[in-house]
Amino acid sequence: MRSGNTDGERVVADRLVTWHRPVDAARAGRVCSQAGCDTRLSIYNSTERCAAHHQFVTIIQRSTGQRLA
Ligand SMILES: [Zn+2]
């Protein structure tokens, strides 16, 4: 069985988690709202879709005036 070093590594990991602010964690956990897309959204992205889908929807709406099914 292991001992000694394992406990030391665990303490370091706990400190890293503590440093992670709750607000950032919640925003970082968002994913693209487009069906079938699980792209993680940047905490700086204020939209509900990833960059690729946000741009795609904007183009469709501009050219047809209709929403995606
Ligand atoms: Zn997407």
PDB file of the backbone (N, CA, C, O) and the ligand in Angstrom, with CONECT records:
HET     ZN  A 101       1
ATOM      1  N   MET A   1       0.832  -1.209   0.000  1.00  0.00           N
ATOM      2  CA  MET A   1       0.000   0.000   0.000  1.00  0.00           C
ATOM      3  C   MET A   1       0.870   1.264   0.000  1.00  0.00           C
ATOM      4  O   MET A   1       1.970   1.263   0.552  1.00  0.00           O
ATOM      5  N   ARG A   2       0.389   2.305  -0.600  1.00  0.00           N
ATOM      6  CA  ARG A   2       1.150   3.548  -0.653  1.00  0.00           C
ATOM      7  C   ARG A   2       0.910   4.404   0.603  1.00  0.00           C
ATOM      8  O   ARG A   2      -0.106   4.281   1.287  1.00  0.00           O
ATOM      9  N   SER A   3       1.864   5.248   0.862  1.00  0.00           N
ATOM     10  CA  SER A   3       1.714   6.169   1.995  1.00  0.00           C
ATOM     11  C   SER A   3       2.676   7.331   1.798  1.00  0.00           C
ATOM     12  O   SER A   3       3.566   7.264   0.950  1.00  0.00           O
ATOM     13  N   GLY A   4       2.506   8.381   2.565  1.00  0.00           N
ATOM     14  CA  GLY A   4       3.435   9.506   2.518  1.00  0.00           C
ATOM     15  C   GLY A   4       3.152  10.438   1.355  1.00  0.00           C
ATOM     16  O   GLY A   4       2.396  11.396   1.515  1.00  0.00           O
ATOM     17  N   ASN A   5       3.734  10.190   0.190  1.00  0.00           N
ATOM     18  CA  ASN A   5       3.605  11.101  -0.945  1.00  0.00           C
ATOM     19  C   ASN A   5       2.151  11.301  -1.376  1.00  0.00           C
ATOM     20  O   ASN A   5       1.773  12.397  -1.790  1.00  0.00           O
ATOM     21  N   THR A   6       1.350  10.267  -1.282  1.00  0.00           N
ATOM     22  CA  THR A   6      -0.050  10.373  -1.710  1.00  0.00           C
ATOM     23  C   THR A   6      -0.789  11.459  -0.937  1.00  0.00           C
ATOM     24  O   THR A   6      -1.553  12.230  -1.517  1.00  0.00           O
ATOM     25  N   ASP A   7      -0.564  11.517   0.360  1.00  0.00           N
ATOM     26  CA  ASP A   7      -1.231  12.540   1.178  1.00  0.00           C
ATOM     27  C   ASP A   7      -0.783  13.934   0.766  1.00  0.00           C
ATOM     28  O   ASP A   7      -1.594  14.859   0.733  1.00  0.00           O
ATOM     29  N   GLY A   8       0.487  14.092   0.454  1.00  0.00           N
ATOM     30  CA  GLY A   8       1.000  15.401   0.060  1.00  0.00           C
ATOM     31  C   GLY A   8       0.354  15.866  -1.229  1.00  0.00           C
ATOM     32  O   GLY A   8      -0.004  17.039  -1.338  1.00  0.00           O
ATOM     33  N   GLU A   9       0.193  14.998  -2.202  1.00  0.00           N
ATOM     34  CA  GLU A   9      -0.412  15.374  -3.474  1.00  0.00           C
ATOM     35  C   GLU A   9      -1.877  15.760  -3.286  1.00  0.00           C
ATOM     36  O   GLU A   9      -2.385  16.659  -3.956  1.00  0.00           O
ATOM     37  N   ARG A  10      -2.536  15.079  -2.383  1.00  0.00           N
ATOM     38  CA  ARG A  10      -3.951  15.366  -2.156  1.00  0.00           C
ATOM     39  C   ARG A  10      -4.131  16.785  -1.596  1.00  0.00           C
ATOM     40  O   ARG A  10      -5.082  17.477  -1.958  1.00  0.00           O
ATOM     41  N   VAL A  11      -3.241  17.205  -0.735  1.00  0.00           N
ATOM     42  CA  VAL A  11      -3.324  18.556  -0.164  1.00  0.00           C
ATOM     43  C   VAL A  11      -3.186  19.597  -1.269  1.00  0.00           C
ATOM     44  O   VAL A  11      -3.921  20.584  -1.277  1.00  0.00           O
ATOM     45  N   VAL A  12      -2.274  19.396  -2.186  1.00  0.00           N
ATOM     46  CA  VAL A  12      -2.077  20.339  -3.292  1.00  0.00           C
ATOM     47  C   VAL A  12      -3.341  20.423  -4.132  1.00  0.00           C
ATOM     48  O   VAL A  12      -3.746  21.520  -4.515  1.00  0.00           O
ATOM     49  N   ALA A  13      -3.974  19.294  -4.430  1.00  0.00           N
ATOM     50  CA  ALA A  13      -5.184  19.275  -5.247  1.00  0.00           C
ATOM     51  C   ALA A  13      -6.306  20.037  -4.554  1.00  0.00           C
ATOM     52  O   ALA A  13      -7.038  20.782  -5.205  1.00  0.00           O
ATOM     53  N   ASP A  14      -6.451  19.862  -3.244  1.00  0.00           N
ATOM     54  CA  ASP A  14      -7.495  20.567  -2.507  1.00  0.00           C
ATOM     55  C   ASP A  14      -7.303  22.074  -2.601  1.00  0.00           C
ATOM     56  O   ASP A  14      -8.275  22.820  -2.713  1.00  0.00           O
ATOM     57  N   ARG A  15      -6.077  22.515  -2.557  1.00  0.00           N
ATOM     58  CA  ARG A  15      -5.802  23.960  -2.642  1.00  0.00           C
ATOM     59  C   ARG A  15      -6.188  24.496  -4.014  1.00  0.00           C
ATOM     60  O   ARG A  15      -6.731  25.597  -4.114  1.00  0.00           O
ATOM     61  N   LEU A  16      -5.919  23.745  -5.060  1.00  0.00           N
ATOM     62  CA  LEU A  16      -6.261  24.194  -6.405  1.00  0.00           C
ATOM     63  C   LEU A  16      -7.768  24.344  -6.549  1.00  0.00           C
ATOM     64  O   LEU A  16      -8.240  25.303  -7.160  1.00  0.00           O
ATOM     65  N   VAL A  17      -8.526  23.406  -5.992  1.00  0.00           N
ATOM     66  CA  VAL A  17      -9.986  23.474  -6.060  1.00  0.00           C
ATOM     67  C   VAL A  17     -10.494  24.692  -5.310  1.00  0.00           C
ATOM     68  O   VAL A  17     -11.417  25.367  -5.765  1.00  0.00           O
ATOM     69  N   THR A  18      -9.896  24.972  -4.168  1.00  0.00           N
ATOM     70  CA  THR A  18     -10.311  26.123  -3.363  1.00  0.00           C
ATOM     71  C   THR A  18     -10.106  27.422  -4.118  1.00  0.00           C
ATOM     72  O   THR A  18     -10.908  28.349  -4.005  1.00  0.00           O
ATOM     73  N   TRP A  19      -9.046  27.487  -4.876  1.00  0.00           N
ATOM     74  CA  TRP A  19      -8.752  28.714  -5.613  1.00  0.00           C
ATOM     75  C   TRP A  19      -9.763  28.952  -6.730  1.00  0.00           C
ATOM     76  O   TRP A  19      -9.960  30.088  -7.161  1.00  0.00           O
ATOM     77  N   HIS A  20     -10.401  27.885  -7.196  1.00  0.00           N
ATOM     78  CA  HIS A  20     -11.354  28.024  -8.295  1.00  0.00           C
ATOM     79  C   HIS A  20     -12.628  28.683  -7.777  1.00  0.00           C
ATOM     80  O   HIS A  20     -13.369  28.079  -7.000  1.00  0.00           O
ATOM     81  N   ARG A  21     -12.882  29.908  -8.199  1.00  0.00           N
ATOM     82  CA  ARG A  21     -14.043  30.633  -7.692  1.00  0.00           C
ATOM     83  C   ARG A  21     -15.345  30.040  -8.215  1.00  0.00           C
ATOM     84  O   ARG A  21     -15.419  29.662  -9.385  1.00  0.00           O
ATOM     85  N   PRO A  22     -16.375  29.951  -7.370  1.00  0.00           N
ATOM     86  CA  PRO A  22     -17.678  29.369  -7.745  1.00  0.00           C
ATOM     87  C   PRO A  22     -18.280  30.021  -8.973  1.00  0.00           C
ATOM     88  O   PRO A  22     -18.836  29.319  -9.818  1.00  0.00           O
ATOM     89  N   VAL A  23     -18.192  31.321  -9.105  1.00  0.00           N
ATOM     90  CA  VAL A  23     -18.785  32.029 -10.247  1.00  0.00           C
ATOM     91  C   VAL A  23     -18.147  31.554 -11.547  1.00  0.00           C
ATOM     92  O   VAL A  23     -18.851  31.252 -12.511  1.00  0.00           O
ATOM     93  N   ASP A  24     -16.826  31.487 -11.577  1.00  0.00           N
ATOM     94  CA  ASP A  24     -16.130  31.040 -12.776  1.00  0.00           C
ATOM     95  C   ASP A  24     -16.491  29.603 -13.104  1.00  0.00           C
ATOM     96  O   ASP A  24     -16.639  29.258 -14.276  1.00  0.00           O
ATOM     97  N   ALA A  25     -16.635  28.763 -12.097  1.00  0.00           N
ATOM     98  CA  ALA A  25     -16.940  27.346 -12.326  1.00  0.00           C
ATOM     99  C   ALA A  25     -18.316  27.193 -12.972  1.00  0.00           C
ATOM    100  O   ALA A  25     -18.495  26.378 -13.877  1.00  0.00           O
ATOM    101  N   ALA A  26     -19.274  27.968 -12.510  1.00  0.00           N
ATOM    102  CA  ALA A  26     -20.628  27.871 -13.056  1.00  0.00           C
ATOM    103  C   ALA A  26     -20.664  28.328 -14.511  1.00  0.00           C
ATOM    104  O   ALA A  26     -21.295  27.686 -15.351  1.00  0.00           O
ATOM    105  N   ARG A  27     -19.996  29.425 -14.807  1.00  0.00           N
ATOM    106  CA  ARG A  27     -20.006  29.953 -16.175  1.00  0.00           C
ATOM    107  C   ARG A  27     -19.202  29.045 -17.102  1.00  0.00           C
ATOM    108  O   ARG A  27     -19.545  28.897 -18.275  1.00  0.00           O
ATOM    109  N   ALA A  28     -18.143  28.442 -16.586  1.00  0.00           N
ATOM    110  CA  ALA A  28     -17.304  27.579 -17.407  1.00  0.00           C
ATOM    111  C   ALA A  28     -18.014  26.272 -17.742  1.00  0.00           C
ATOM    112  O   ALA A  28     -17.634  25.587 -18.691  1.00  0.00           O
ATOM    113  N   GLY A  29     -19.049  25.920 -16.965  1.00  0.00           N
ATOM    114  CA  GLY A  29     -19.737  24.653 -17.179  1.00  0.00           C
ATOM    115  C   GLY A  29     -20.813  24.727 -18.238  1.00  0.00           C
ATOM    116  O   GLY A  29     -21.446  23.711 -18.526  1.00  0.00           O
ATOM    117  N   ARG A  30     -21.048  25.890 -18.835  1.00  0.00           N
ATOM    118  CA  ARG A  30     -22.098  26.023 -19.848  1.00  0.00           C
ATOM    119  C   ARG A  30     -21.658  25.369 -21.152  1.00  0.00           C
ATOM    120  O   ARG A  30     -20.475  25.348 -21.493  1.00  0.00           O
ATOM    121  N   VAL A  31     -22.649  24.833 -21.876  1.00  0.00           N
ATOM    122  CA  VAL A  31     -22.354  24.252 -23.183  1.00  0.00           C
ATOM    123  C   VAL A  31     -23.287  24.869 -24.211  1.00  0.00           C
ATOM    124  O   VAL A  31     -24.292  25.484 -23.856  1.00  0.00           O
ATOM    125  N   CYS A  32     -22.955  24.706 -25.486  1.00  0.00           N
ATOM    126  CA  CYS A  32     -23.749  25.240 -26.582  1.00  0.00           C
ATOM    127  C   CYS A  32     -25.184  24.706 -26.520  1.00  0.00           C
ATOM    128  O   CYS A  32     -25.398  23.519 -26.270  1.00  0.00           O
ATOM    129  N   SER A  33     -26.170  25.588 -26.751  1.00  0.00           N
ATOM    130  CA  SER A  33     -27.575  25.191 -26.653  1.00  0.00           C
ATOM    131  C   SER A  33     -28.060  24.511 -27.926  1.00  0.00           C
ATOM    132  O   SER A  33     -29.179  24.000 -27.961  1.00  0.00           O
ATOM    133  N   GLN A  34     -27.233  24.497 -28.977  1.00  0.00           N
ATOM    134  CA  GLN A  34     -27.606  23.854 -30.235  1.00  0.00           C
ATOM    135  C   GLN A  34     -27.699  22.344 -30.020  1.00  0.00           C
ATOM    136  O   GLN A  34     -26.796  21.739 -29.441  1.00  0.00           O
ATOM    137  N   ALA A  35     -28.785  21.740 -30.485  1.00  0.00           N
ATOM    138  CA  ALA A  35     -28.973  20.303 -30.301  1.00  0.00           C
ATOM    139  C   ALA A  35     -27.801  19.520 -30.893  1.00  0.00           C
ATOM    140  O   ALA A  35     -27.380  19.776 -32.021  1.00  0.00           O
ATOM    141  N   GLY A  36     -27.289  18.580 -30.134  1.00  0.00           N
ATOM    142  CA  GLY A  36     -26.208  17.739 -30.618  1.00  0.00           C
ATOM    143  C   GLY A  36     -24.836  18.347 -30.466  1.00  0.00           C
ATOM    144  O   GLY A  36     -23.835  17.699 -30.772  1.00  0.00           O
ATOM    145  N   CYS A  37     -24.767  19.568 -30.002  1.00  0.00           N
ATOM    146  CA  CYS A  37     -23.471  20.228 -29.834  1.00  0.00           C
ATOM    147  C   CYS A  37     -23.168  20.349 -28.342  1.00  0.00           C
ATOM    148  O   CYS A  37     -23.954  20.908 -27.576  1.00  0.00           O
ATOM    149  N   ASP A  38     -22.027  19.819 -27.952  1.00  0.00           N
ATOM    150  CA  ASP A  38     -21.664  19.898 -26.530  1.00  0.00           C
ATOM    151  C   ASP A  38     -20.412  20.746 -26.338  1.00  0.00           C
ATOM    152  O   ASP A  38     -19.652  20.559 -25.388  1.00  0.00           O
ATOM    153  N   THR A  39     -20.219  21.677 -27.259  1.00  0.00           N
ATOM    154  CA  THR A  39     -19.062  22.570 -27.152  1.00  0.00           C
ATOM    155  C   THR A  39     -19.171  23.434 -25.910  1.00  0.00           C
ATOM    156  O   THR A  39     -20.206  24.047 -25.649  1.00  0.00           O
ATOM    157  N   ARG A  40     -18.115  23.473 -25.167  1.00  0.00           N
ATOM    158  CA  ARG A  40     -18.107  24.286 -23.954  1.00  0.00           C
ATOM    159  C   ARG A  40     -18.004  25.767 -24.323  1.00  0.00           C
ATOM    160  O   ARG A  40     -17.202  26.160 -25.170  1.00  0.00           O
ATOM    161  N   LEU A  41     -18.827  26.566 -23.670  1.00  0.00           N
ATOM    162  CA  LEU A  41     -18.799  27.994 -23.934  1.00  0.00           C
ATOM    163  C   LEU A  41     -17.760  28.671 -23.062  1.00  0.00           C
ATOM    164  O   LEU A  41     -17.576  28.308 -21.900  1.00  0.00           O
ATOM    165  N   SER A  42     -17.094  29.639 -23.620  1.00  0.00           N
ATOM    166  CA  SER A  42     -16.123  30.419 -22.862  1.00  0.00           C
ATOM    167  C   SER A  42     -16.838  31.210 -21.785  1.00  0.00           C
ATOM    168  O   SER A  42     -17.993  31.598 -21.960  1.00  0.00           O
ATOM    169  N   ILE A  43     -16.165  31.450 -20.679  1.00  0.00           N
ATOM    170  CA  ILE A  43     -16.774  32.255 -19.622  1.00  0.00           C
ATOM    171  C   ILE A  43     -16.974  33.680 -20.098  1.00  0.00           C
ATOM    172  O   ILE A  43     -17.709  34.448 -19.477  1.00  0.00           O
ATOM    173  N   TYR A  44     -16.326  34.038 -21.193  1.00  0.00           N
ATOM    174  CA  TYR A  44     -16.454  35.389 -21.738  1.00  0.00           C
ATOM    175  C   TYR A  44     -17.538  35.454 -22.811  1.00  0.00           C
ATOM    176  O   TYR A  44     -17.855  36.530 -23.318  1.00  0.00           O
ATOM    177  N   ASN A  45     -18.111  34.280 -23.156  1.00  0.00           N
ATOM    178  CA  ASN A  45     -19.154  34.231 -24.173  1.00  0.00           C
ATOM    179  C   ASN A  45     -20.506  34.492 -23.523  1.00  0.00           C
ATOM    180  O   ASN A  45     -20.953  33.704 -22.689  1.00  0.00           O
ATOM    181  N   SER A  46     -21.161  35.587 -23.894  1.00  0.00           N
ATOM    182  CA  SER A  46     -22.434  35.963 -23.267  1.00  0.00           C
ATOM    183  C   SER A  46     -23.623  35.333 -23.981  1.00  0.00           C
ATOM    184  O   SER A  46     -24.758  35.507 -23.538  1.00  0.00           O
ATOM    185  N   THR A  47     -23.393  34.600 -25.083  1.00  0.00           N
ATOM    186  CA  THR A  47     -24.479  33.977 -25.819  1.00  0.00           C
ATOM    187  C   THR A  47     -24.702  32.554 -25.327  1.00  0.00           C
ATOM    188  O   THR A  47     -23.940  32.047 -24.504  1.00  0.00           O
ATOM    189  N   GLU A  48     -25.759  31.909 -25.838  1.00  0.00           N
ATOM    190  CA  GLU A  48     -26.066  30.542 -25.423  1.00  0.00           C
ATOM    191  C   GLU A  48     -25.513  29.514 -26.397  1.00  0.00           C
ATOM    192  O   GLU A  48     -25.679  28.312 -26.189  1.00  0.00           O
ATOM    193  N   ARG A  49     -24.860  29.971 -27.451  1.00  0.00           N
ATOM    194  CA  ARG A  49     -24.303  29.045 -28.442  1.00  0.00           C
ATOM    195  C   ARG A  49     -22.805  29.259 -28.589  1.00  0.00           C
ATOM    196  O   ARG A  49     -22.279  30.325 -28.268  1.00  0.00           O
ATOM    197  N   CYS A  50     -22.129  28.229 -29.080  1.00  0.00           N
ATOM    198  CA  CYS A  50     -20.707  28.356 -29.351  1.00  0.00           C
ATOM    199  C   CYS A  50     -20.513  29.311 -30.529  1.00  0.00           C
ATOM    200  O   CYS A  50     -21.473  29.650 -31.223  1.00  0.00           O
ATOM    201  N   ALA A  51     -19.305  29.730 -30.747  1.00  0.00           N
ATOM    202  CA  ALA A  51     -19.022  30.716 -31.790  1.00  0.00           C
ATOM    203  C   ALA A  51     -19.518  30.243 -33.156  1.00  0.00           C
ATOM    204  O   ALA A  51     -20.101  31.029 -33.904  1.00  0.00           O
ATOM    205  N   ALA A  52     -19.295  28.972 -33.491  1.00  0.00           N
ATOM    206  CA  ALA A  52     -19.680  28.446 -34.798  1.00  0.00           C
ATOM    207  C   ALA A  52     -21.197  28.475 -34.978  1.00  0.00           C
ATOM    208  O   ALA A  52     -21.676  28.928 -36.017  1.00  0.00           O
ATOM    209  N   HIS A  53     -21.954  28.011 -34.007  1.00  0.00           N
ATOM    210  CA  HIS A  53     -23.400  27.958 -34.137  1.00  0.00           C
ATOM    211  C   HIS A  53     -24.025  29.343 -34.014  1.00  0.00           C
ATOM    212  O   HIS A  53     -25.038  29.618 -34.657  1.00  0.00           O
ATOM    213  N   HIS A  54     -23.458  30.192 -33.223  1.00  0.00           N
ATOM    214  CA  HIS A  54     -24.006  31.546 -33.084  1.00  0.00           C
ATOM    215  C   HIS A  54     -23.925  32.266 -34.424  1.00  0.00           C
ATOM    216  O   HIS A  54     -24.870  32.937 -34.837  1.00  0.00           O
ATOM    217  N   GLN A  55     -22.796  32.121 -35.094  1.00  0.00           N
ATOM    218  CA  GLN A  55     -22.602  32.758 -36.391  1.00  0.00           C
ATOM    219  C   GLN A  55     -23.518  32.128 -37.431  1.00  0.00           C
ATOM    220  O   GLN A  55     -24.092  32.837 -38.257  1.00  0.00           O
ATOM    221  N   PHE A  56     -23.664  30.806 -37.403  1.00  0.00           N
ATOM    222  CA  PHE A  56     -24.494  30.090 -38.361  1.00  0.00           C
ATOM    223  C   PHE A  56     -25.952  30.542 -38.257  1.00  0.00           C
ATOM    224  O   PHE A  56     -26.581  30.830 -39.275  1.00  0.00           O
ATOM    225  N   VAL A  57     -26.484  30.604 -37.063  1.00  0.00           N
ATOM    226  CA  VAL A  57     -27.870  31.017 -36.854  1.00  0.00           C
ATOM    227  C   VAL A  57     -28.072  32.443 -37.317  1.00  0.00           C
ATOM    228  O   VAL A  57     -29.102  32.760 -37.912  1.00  0.00           O
ATOM    229  N   THR A  58     -27.125  33.295 -37.059  1.00  0.00           N
ATOM    230  CA  THR A  58     -27.225  34.695 -37.473  1.00  0.00           C
ATOM    231  C   THR A  58     -27.318  34.798 -38.987  1.00  0.00           C
ATOM    232  O   THR A  58     -28.105  35.595 -39.498  1.00  0.00           O
ATOM    233  N   ILE A  59     -26.541  34.018 -39.712  1.00  0.00           N
ATOM    234  CA  ILE A  59     -26.553  34.039 -41.178  1.00  0.00           C
ATOM    235  C   ILE A  59     -27.891  33.545 -41.695  1.00  0.00           C
ATOM    236  O   ILE A  59     -28.450  34.154 -42.608  1.00  0.00           O
ATOM    237  N   ILE A  60     -28.426  32.461 -41.144  1.00  0.00           N
ATOM    238  CA  ILE A  60     -29.705  31.902 -41.577  1.00  0.00           C
ATOM    239  C   ILE A  60     -30.825  32.911 -41.362  1.00  0.00           C
ATOM    240  O   ILE A  60     -31.646  33.120 -42.255  1.00  0.00           O
ATOM    241  N   GLN A  61     -30.870  33.525 -40.218  1.00  0.00           N
ATOM    242  CA  GLN A  61     -31.920  34.491 -39.912  1.00  0.00           C
ATOM    243  C   GLN A  61     -31.836  35.689 -40.848  1.00  0.00           C
ATOM    244  O   GLN A  61     -32.862  36.245 -41.240  1.00  0.00           O
ATOM    245  N   ARG A  62     -30.645  36.079 -41.199  1.00  0.00           N
ATOM    246  CA  ARG A  62     -30.455  37.247 -42.056  1.00  0.00           C
ATOM    247  C   ARG A  62     -30.888  36.945 -43.500  1.00  0.00           C
ATOM    248  O   ARG A  62     -31.420  37.818 -44.186  1.00  0.00           O
ATOM    249  N   SER A  63     -30.658  35.709 -43.954  1.00  0.00           N
ATOM    250  CA  SER A  63     -30.939  35.388 -45.351  1.00  0.00           C
ATOM    251  C   SER A  63     -32.374  34.900 -45.576  1.00  0.00           C
ATOM    252  O   SER A  63     -32.916  35.104 -46.662  1.00  0.00           O
ATOM    253  N   THR A  64     -32.999  34.268 -44.592  1.00  0.00           N
ATOM    254  CA  THR A  64     -34.329  33.710 -44.790  1.00  0.00           C
ATOM    255  C   THR A  64     -35.367  34.297 -43.844  1.00  0.00           C
ATOM    256  O   THR A  64     -36.565  34.243 -44.123  1.00  0.00           O
ATOM    257  N   GLY A  65     -34.923  34.847 -42.747  1.00  0.00           N
ATOM    258  CA  GLY A  65     -35.865  35.392 -41.790  1.00  0.00           C
ATOM    259  C   GLY A  65     -36.598  34.308 -41.016  1.00  0.00           C
ATOM    260  O   GLY A  65     -37.575  34.583 -40.320  1.00  0.00           O
ATOM    261  N   GLN A  66     -36.116  33.059 -41.142  1.00  0.00           N
ATOM    262  CA  GLN A  66     -36.784  31.965 -40.431  1.00  0.00           C
ATOM    263  C   GLN A  66     -35.841  31.376 -39.384  1.00  0.00           C
ATOM    264  O   GLN A  66     -34.618  31.458 -39.497  1.00  0.00           O
ATOM    265  N   ARG A  67     -36.444  30.792 -38.382  1.00  0.00           N
ATOM    266  CA  ARG A  67     -35.650  30.159 -37.334  1.00  0.00           C
ATOM    267  C   ARG A  67     -35.330  28.729 -37.714  1.00  0.00           C
ATOM    268  O   ARG A  67     -36.040  28.114 -38.510  1.00  0.00           O
ATOM    269  N   LEU A  68     -34.278  28.209 -37.152  1.00  0.00           N
ATOM    270  CA  LEU A  68     -33.910  26.811 -37.399  1.00  0.00           C
ATOM    271  C   LEU A  68     -34.947  25.887 -36.771  1.00  0.00           C
ATOM    272  O   LEU A  68     -35.520  26.200 -35.728  1.00  0.00           O
ATOM    273  N   ALA A  69     -35.176  24.779 -37.398  1.00  0.00           N
ATOM    274  CA  ALA A  69     -36.149  23.832 -36.877  1.00  0.00           C
ATOM    275  C   ALA A  69     -35.646  23.250 -35.570  1.00  0.00           C
ATOM    276  O   ALA A  69     -36.324  22.423 -34.961  1.00  0.00           O
TER     277      ALA A  69
HETATM  278 ZN    ZN A 101     -22.420  24.709 -30.934  1.00  0.00          ZN2+
END
